[in-house]
Amino acid sequence: MRNQYFCTKITELFNIKHPILCGGLMWLGNAEYAAAAVNSGGMGFITAKTFPDPAEFKDELSKAWNLTSGQPFGVNLYQSMRPEENEVLNGHLKIALDSGVRHFETAGLPPTDFLPLLKEANSIVLHKVSTVRHAVSAARKLDIDAVTIVGAECGGHPGLELVSSLVQAVVGPEQIEIPVVIGGGIGHGRQIAAVLGMGAEAVLVGTRVLVAEEVWSHPEVKKQVVNAGAADSTLVMASFRNTSRVMINEYALAVQKLEDEGIEDFEQYWDYVKGSNAFDAYKSGDWNKALLSMGQAAAFANTIVPMEEIFDTLIDEAAAAIERISSLTQ
Ligand SMILES: Cc1cc2nc3c(=O)[nH]c(=O)nc-3n(C[C@H](O)[C@H](O)[C@H](O)COP(=O)(O)O)c2cc1C
């Protein structure tokens, strides 16, 4: 692991070496993933919804504690627009706290209902949003410790306004007093140097680490990410105000066709968009038969290597970028 190169409010808040956070990944964000991020000097979040069975979730947390040899890791609590899908999170939150987890990434709806319990236990809460407007409001109204703003380039949910990370990384920290993390399209160390220069305190990555060896998806799916470039993702479901950035494949194109035809009946989309498709595709390798979240940072995910190597590369690249900037100044 590289020596600490950057010291920021987020490295201090999380007590980590590198200002690199690995965000929740539905189906893929398990103990191995989160622990790999922690053992590489950053922070990783186990995705609570990936383990709907409480006993299974508890086991996953125990596994992560073993894999990190007791170093803290995080849990992602993503709340979707459909309340029935979020019910499981209330129990999971207590399970996580009981097991000793104190680092949380919240996303989707504001974590208003979770905050009393989280804060009573002295947790660090990082809330993720896709617009500076929402980040300003969250920082003002919610008892959170930091806020992540993801730009239009991100895999998963880029929101509706689709402003780039390059713009949000400046506007966000200017307007927000708590530490700001920038995500969306980040996959090269030069970008880390750049967004820290713009005022961010850390970066959040998802797509860049889809090719980490510790991520369990089928080699055929990883091969698609390796081969994908900056333009190989696309946006779907904007017509339902639930925009997702996903890999261009058969199902993504089928969904776009329905949207282009103006079809509003959700039933007609269901076979393409249901979440279990992604799990099946990660398992079988049949990457065409699901909406697979992937962002423009696929451009940087070019080899399957251990997470630690990805982190080392990012830090080396960032350090080289800082040197270049220094060499350009008088
Ligand atoms: C495959 C995949 C699954 C994701 N699942 C979730 C999730 O369950 N919850 C969540 O809050 N974010 C999820 N995200 C978003 C990431 O946590 C992170 O915000 C995003 O990947 C950052 O942008 P990037 O993909 O450009 O690095 C997912 C992203 C990907 C690529």
The ligand as a MOL file (V3000), in Angstrom:
LIG
                    3D

  0  0  0     0  0            999 V3000
M  V30 BEGIN CTAB
M  V30 COUNTS 31 33 0 0 0
M  V30 BEGIN ATOM
M  V30 1 C -22.6860 -1.5370 -10.5380 0
M  V30 2 C -23.0610 -0.3660 -9.6770 0
M  V30 3 C -24.0030 -0.5290 -8.6790 0
M  V30 4 C -24.3440 0.5530 -7.8290 0
M  V30 5 N -25.2350 0.3550 -6.8110 0
M  V30 6 C -25.4420 1.3510 -5.9140 0
M  V30 7 C -26.2480 1.1340 -4.7620 0
M  V30 8 O -26.7820 0.0450 -4.5440 0
M  V30 9 N -26.4070 2.1570 -3.8860 0
M  V30 10 C -25.8120 3.3850 -4.0800 0
M  V30 11 O -25.9650 4.2870 -3.2360 0
M  V30 12 N -25.0490 3.6230 -5.1780 0
M  V30 13 C -24.8470 2.6350 -6.0750 0
M  V30 14 N -24.0300 2.8560 -7.1630 0
M  V30 15 C -23.3570 4.1680 -7.3060 0
M  V30 16 C -21.9550 4.1450 -6.6870 0
M  V30 17 O -21.9960 3.9450 -5.3050 0
M  V30 18 C -21.2350 5.4800 -6.9660 0
M  V30 19 O -22.0380 6.5550 -6.5050 0
M  V30 20 C -20.9490 5.6900 -8.4460 0
M  V30 21 O -20.5250 4.4910 -9.0350 0
M  V30 22 C -19.8850 6.7580 -8.6430 0
M  V30 23 O -19.7230 7.0620 -9.9780 0
M  V30 24 P -18.7310 6.2500 -10.9890 0
M  V30 25 O -19.4950 5.0220 -11.3510 0
M  V30 26 O -18.5600 7.1760 -12.1170 0
M  V30 27 O -17.4940 5.9480 -10.2330 0
M  V30 28 C -23.7190 1.8070 -8.0450 0
M  V30 29 C -22.7940 1.9720 -9.0870 0
M  V30 30 C -22.4600 0.9170 -9.8940 0
M  V30 31 C -21.4360 1.1250 -10.9830 0
M  V30 END ATOM
M  V30 BEGIN BOND
M  V30 1 1 1 2
M  V30 2 1 2 3
M  V30 3 2 2 30
M  V30 4 2 3 4
M  V30 5 1 4 5
M  V30 6 1 4 28
M  V30 7 2 5 6
M  V30 8 1 6 7
M  V30 9 1 6 13
M  V30 10 2 7 8
M  V30 11 1 7 9
M  V30 12 1 9 10
M  V30 13 2 10 11
M  V30 14 1 10 12
M  V30 15 2 12 13
M  V30 16 1 13 14
M  V30 17 1 14 15
M  V30 18 1 14 28
M  V30 19 1 15 16
M  V30 20 1 16 17
M  V30 21 1 16 18
M  V30 22 1 18 19
M  V30 23 1 18 20
M  V30 24 1 20 21
M  V30 25 1 20 22
M  V30 26 1 22 23
M  V30 27 1 23 24
M  V30 28 2 24 25
M  V30 29 1 24 26
M  V30 30 1 24 27
M  V30 31 2 28 29
M  V30 32 1 29 30
M  V30 33 1 30 31
M  V30 END BOND
M  V30 END CTAB
M  END
